[in-house]
Amino acid sequence: MLLAAAMAPDQDAFVTGLAEHNLPLAGRCAAQPERKVSDEAIDRLRWALVDRSRDPAADLRARIAAGEALGELGDPRFKRCKSAEGVAYLLPPMVRVPGGRYWIGSDEGSYPDVLPRQEVEVETFWIGQFPVTNAEYACFIAARGYEDPRWWVGEAAQRWWRGEGTDDASRARDRQWRQRFLQEPELLDRMKAEGTVTAELHKEWTKIARLDDAAFGHLLSQKYKDGPKRRPDRWNRLTPADGNRPVIGASWFEAAAYAAWLAATADKVFQVTHEVEWELAATGPNGWRYPFGEDFRPEACNNASLHLGRPAPVGSFSQGDAPCGASDLCGNVLEWTNQYPGVFPIALGNMPALDGNAVKKHSGADPLVQIKRNREWQAAGADLRANLRRSFLAAHRAIDTGFRLTTPITTLKEEPRV
């Protein structure tokens, strides 16, 4: 069909007719480099694909296929722009979170790092409807954002940009997981059965767990080599169909650099979401446990029970949207956030320490530690509650972690209690 579309004498008629039977395939045909499909026909296809990807009555596989086709054809929800200097970028759709008083945190005591239940008052702000996508981040790479020191703000970010200790967090993470698997021999098999690790990861970690300390140390030295990073982890594995999936494998420093670049390029205010903003956008004015209510619904988000094994295209679970209209605030990917300025409300028990270093207290000038919100497609149920929060080294790069933007920054009337 892809070949036939390129040879059809009337490509508009071809893709329009095909769309009645296989909408995602029609979108892929229209995305071919040699296409001669009119802008009007492409626009109709794009919006039809958006509608399909957001239709809760459509089969999940159909929604994902539509999102992948949008990755190839281009998503009309992201405005294509150029700066005065000719730099191409995508403006993300933003949703409004009205100012007022919101409930955040929990006193249930299930997780030690959750903020205590409390009300906070905020001014109106806007948050990204979706996590930042690969298509958006590709603009930053194409604009040589990794080569420009202006976007790497602060000494810690500059050190990371220069390639100093860029894989410390990855080595610490692997050491921590290996220790857990050695202490709990059944854990890895149980995680595979639950869908919280893929078959590929299960096979890899089964081999790693059998290594002695010397062999494991050698493996780490070969697997992780400090030095400048100029792409997110596993970026070279992406295909055009991944354009509408969340960007993953980026450190907090990369997320912050992207936000700084987009703000300067678009001449607007963008920042990585603050964690208080994230939580009150996810829980809404009623302070729900999940963006979609008090009870977990597995069909409302990308979670382990669905066994997708990877992030879904953004917005594929409209039935799980938060009250403000933001998508994917439950499941799909973990998200980097900024901590509230001057506040470090986190216990560090769940975070691996750097070799020979105690983790330093956070300061805005040197953010060694940042907070991730949400949980990824490998979690389910209570582990996806919106008030959960986890601390990570800011250099941490993981295939389950993305980020989203806000504009402008929330103004809190009173700092949250810790």
N, C-alpha and C positions, 0 to 999 in steps of 0.2 A: 504493500500500500504506500509506503514511503517513496519507493521508486516510481510508482504509478502517478502519485501526486505531482512529482516533478515533471512528468511527461504529459500531463493532462493539458489539452488545449485551453480549457477554461478551469483554472485552478480554484477560483471562487466557488464555482458550482460543485467541483469535486469535493472540497473540504466541507462545504455546507451540507451536501448530501450524506457524506460520511459521518458528520456530526450527529445525524439522526439515529445512527446505529452504534457508533463508537466515538463518543465525544473526546476522550483523552487521545485516541489515535489521530483524530482530526487535528487536534492541537499540535501534536508532534509533527504531522505532515506540514502544517503551516509554519512550523519553526525551522524547517530545513533551510540551509544557506542559499540554495538555488531557487527558493520559492518566488512565485509571482502572484502572490495572494494580496488582494487589496487591503489597505489599512482598515477599511470599514469591516471587511470580513474578519480580519484578525481581532479587531476590537470586540466584535460579537462573540467570537470564540473565547476570548479571554474572560469576559464577564460570565459566559455560560459555564466555563470551568470554575470560576470563583463560586458561582451559585451551587454547582455540584459538590465542590469540596466542603461547602458549609451546610449542606442539606442533611439534617439529622436522620431523615427517612431513608437516605441512600446507604447502601452497604458500605462498610468501612473501606473495603478494598477499592470500591469505586471512588470514594472520597480521596483516598491516597493517590490513586492513579490520576485523578484530576489535578491534585496538587503537584505531582511530578511533571505533568504536562505544562502547568503554569511555570514550573522551574525552567523549562526549555523555551516556552513562548514568551515569557515575561508576564509578571503579575501587575495588573492595572491599579491595584491598591497602593502600589509604591510609585510615587511620582518621579519620572525620569527628568533630571535637571542637569544643567551645566552652570558652573560658576562663571564669573566675568573673565577668569583666566582660561576657560574652556575645560575645566576639570569636571568629569561626569560623576554624578552621585545619585543615589536614590533617597527620596524623602519618605520616611516610614509613616504609615497611618497612625495617628495618635488618638487616644480616647480621653475624655475629660473625667476627672475625679473631683466632684464638688467639694469645696471647703466645708468644714464643720467639725463635729466631734465624732470620733470613731473609737471602737473598742479594739485593742490589740492584746496579744499575749494570752497566757492561760495560767490558772492556778491548780490544774489537775495533777501536776507533779510527775507526769509520765516521762518527760524528757528534761534533763537538768539545765539545758541552755536556753529554754524558752523564757522570754520576758514575762514578768508577772502581769496578770490581768489588770488592765488599766485603760483609762480614756486618754486620748490625745486629741488636741485640736490643731487642725491644719488649714492652710489656705488652699484654694483651688490649684490643682496642677494637672498636667497632662502626662500620660504614660503610653509607651508604645503598645499598640494593639497586639503586637506579636514580638517574640524574641527577634533579635537582629538575625537576618538570614545570610546564607552564603552569597546570594546575589548582591546584597548590600555590601558585605565585607569585601567582595571581589573588587569593588570600586576603590576601596582604600588601598588594596594591594596594587591595582593598576595605576593609581596616582602616586606610587612609590612612597606610601606612608611609612613603610618600614625603614626606608632610607633617610627619612627626614627627622632629625632630633627634636624638632619643635613640638611634636605630639607626645613625647615621652617626658612627662612633667614630674620633677622631683628627683632626688638623688637615687632612690631605690629603683625608679623606672629607668633612669639613665644607666645604672649598673646592669639591669636586666637587658636593656637594649644593646649594651656593649658586649654582652655574652658572659657576664660574671655570675656563676652559680645558677644558670638557667635551668639545670636539671636536678638541682638539690631536692626540690619538692617531689619530683618523680621517683628519685631513689628512696627518699623517706617513705613515700606511699607504698612502694613495692616491699620494703622491709617490714612495714607494719602489717600488710596483708599476709606475707609469708609467715610471720610470727603467729597470726591468728589461725592460719590453716594448719600449722604445726601443732598448735595447742588444741584445736578442735578438728580432728581428722575427718569428721563427717560433714563439716560445714560446707565444703566446696560442692559435694554431691547434692546437699540439701538446697544450696543456692541455684544449682542447675535445674533441679526439679521444680523449684518455685519460679523459675524464669528470670531470676535476678542476675544470672551470668549466662552468656551465650555459650553454645557448644565449643566455639573457637577459644574463648577465654578459659573455659573449663579444661580443655586439652592443654592449653599453654601452662596454666597454673598447676595442673597435676604434675607436669614435668618439673616445674620450678620447685615445688614442695619436696621433691625427692633429692634435690641437690644438697650437698654438704655446704658448710659456710664458705669455704674457699671457692668452690665452683659458683656459688650464688654471687659472691663478691665479684668474680671475674665476669659473670653475665652482666651485672649492673655496669661494670666499667665499659663493656662493649655496647650495651644497649643505650646508655645515656652518656653523651659527651657534651660538656658545657661548651658554649660558644654562641654567637649571634643566631637568633631564630628569625627567619624572615617570612614564615608562613605559619598558620595554626597547625597543630599536630594532625597528621594524616590528610592534609589539604590535597595532596597529590592523588588521593584515591577518589576524589569527587568526580561525578559525571554531570552533564548539563541538567539531568533530571533532579539533581540535589539542590538546585538554585533556591528553591522555596523551603528547604529545611533550615533549621537554626544552625548558625555557625557554631562549631564545637572545637575543642582542642586549643582554645586560646586562654592564656593567663589573664589575671586581673589587669596586669599592665597593658596587655594588648587591647582589652576591652576599653580601658580608660583612654588609650591612644586613639582608638577608633572614634570614640565620642568627641574627643578634642578636635580631631580632624574634621568630622562632619559638622561640628558647630562652627568652625572657622570657614569651611568651604561653603556652607549654606547660609552663613551669617545669621545663625539662630542659636538658641541656648539648648544644648543637649548635654546630658550627663548620664553616666551609669546610674541606674535606679538606686536610691537610698533604701535601706532595708525596711525602714518604717513606711515609706511610700509603697514599697512592694507589698507589705503585709496588709495595709489598709485597703489597697486596690483589690487584693485577692479576697479579703474577707467581707468587704462592703460595710455599709452602715450598721448592719445587724451583727457584725463580728462573727460570721459563720466559721465553722471548722474548715470547710472547703469552699472554693469559689461558687459552687453550685448548691450549697446548703449545709445542713448539719450532718447529713449521712453520706458516706462514700458510695459512689455509683461507678462501677468499673467501666461502663460504656461511655462515661463522660470525659475520659482522658486517656492518654497513652500511658499504660501502666503494665506491670509484669504479667497480669492475668491475661492480657491480650496476646502476648508472645510475639510482638512485632520485632523485638530485638534491635531497634534503632529508633532515632527520632523520626516522627512523622512530619510531613509538610505542615507549616504553620497554619493554625486555624482549622485543622481537620476535625476538631471536636467542638463544634459550636454549642452543643448541649452542655458543655462544661464551662462556658464563658462566665466571667465574673460579673457582678452587678453593673460595673462601669463599662462593660463591653470588651474588656481585654481577654485575650485567648491564651491558653496554654500556661496559666498560672498554677495548674495542677498537672503534674506529670510532664512527659516529653523530655525536658532537660532541666538539670539544675541551673540556677542563674546566679552569676556574680552580682553582688550589690555593694554599694558604698555603705559604710557604717555612718551613723549620724555623727557630724563633726564633734570631736572632743570626747566622744563616748566610746568605751570599749566594753560593752556589756556581754561578755562571753566567757564561759569556762573553757579552758584549753585542753581538757582531758581527752577529747576525741581527735586531736590533731597531732600528727607525728612531729617530733622535734628534729631540727637540723643537727647533723653530726657536730658534737662539741659545742653547740650553741643552745642557750636557753632562748625561748621565743620572747622577743622584746615586746613591751607594751606598745600598742598602736598609737601612732600620732599621725596627723594629717600630712606631715612632711615626709614621713618614711613608712608607708603602709606595708609592713612585712606580712601582716595578717589581714584577711578580709573575710566577709561572711557570704555564704551561699544560701539562697532560699530555694524553696520548692524541692522536689526530688525528681529523679529521672525516670525513664521508661522501665527501669529495672526495679522499681519500688511499687508498692500497692497499699491500699487501706490506710491505716492510721499513720503510716510512714509518709503519707502525702498531705498531711494536715498543713494548712497555710501558715500556722504560727511556728513551725519548726525552723530551726536555724543551725547552721554548722559552720565551724571555723576552718579555714584552710590557709596555707601559705599562699601569698599573692602570686608567687611564681608557678603555682600548681597549674598544670595543663592536663585536661582530662577529656575523653571522648564523650562524656555525658554532661558537659557543662557549657552553657552559653551565657547570654546576658541580654538585657533590654535597656531602653533609654527612657528618660523622663525629661520634661521641660515645662516650666522652670522647676528648680529645686523646691521641695516642700519647705514651708516655714512652719516650724512647730512653735506653739505658744509656750510649751513647757517640755523640757527634755524627758524622755521616757525613763521610768524607774528601772534599775538594773538588779 
